[in-house]
Amino acid sequence: MENTTGQVKGGKPKAIKDPRSFKVTDYLAMHQLQIPDAHDWTAVKKSEWGVFGNDTLENCTCAAAGHMIKCWTANAGAEFEITDEAILNTYIALSKYNPITHENAEGIYMIDALKYWRKKGIDQHRIRVFATVPPDRREIVKASIYLFGGIYVGLLLPLSSKHQEIWEVKPGGLTGDNEPYSLGGHAVAILAYDEEYLTCITLGEEKKMTWDFWETYNDEAYAIITQDFMKGDKNLLGLNLEAMEQDLMHLTQEKIRLANRLAQENSEKH
């Protein structure tokens, strides 16, 4: 995203779709769930959100992860003060950014950030499973925010959003300043919703967007299972997430078998 005075620097390239990604719709039995019309996971947070360097670096994918960790742990009862250094180190690991020469100051694909977060962790906080959320199904978006303590999303921001107090779709069609990605790609944590707006964290501040804006400029969205938002084997709302984790284990085993087979075939060729 363009870096201008008072504007967040972005760093989210257009989404890469991984066909192996789980879909949250495969695990939510909506007819069995009672999802409120509005919910706000930010209400209990006590400290500042933090910018995490996103005003000077293309590290929004890492900053958004930091905001989610702060929110999850606050709601679990022990808010974790993730550091700027931890977010910077995550960005360096993913991008190979050199803080001295400023080489490789590139944006990070969200799918790569998620995989790193699951395998390596961010400031010793690892996620367990992530699943895609369909942006055009409002009831699923609400359910995902409510049940998983927020969602990790990527937006293709238009230039027309640059100075908006509330992000909303401006009239005139999706061309010119309204064209998706004309300002750049931006990753945020969406942590609250009601009938009119969703609330995300950007540049360390809470910002609202209309549902129309969300549905117009969303590029990708993920629900995440993390121990930070769990008590025992269930999340803070008592949802049992065992089925999704079993599928992750099955997929991992399949990948290991495939890797072993390819290695064996390669050795036989030589």
Order of alpha helices (4+ residues) and beta strands (2+ residues): beta-beta-alpha-alpha-alpha-beta-alpha-beta-beta-beta-beta-alpha-beta-beta-beta-alpha
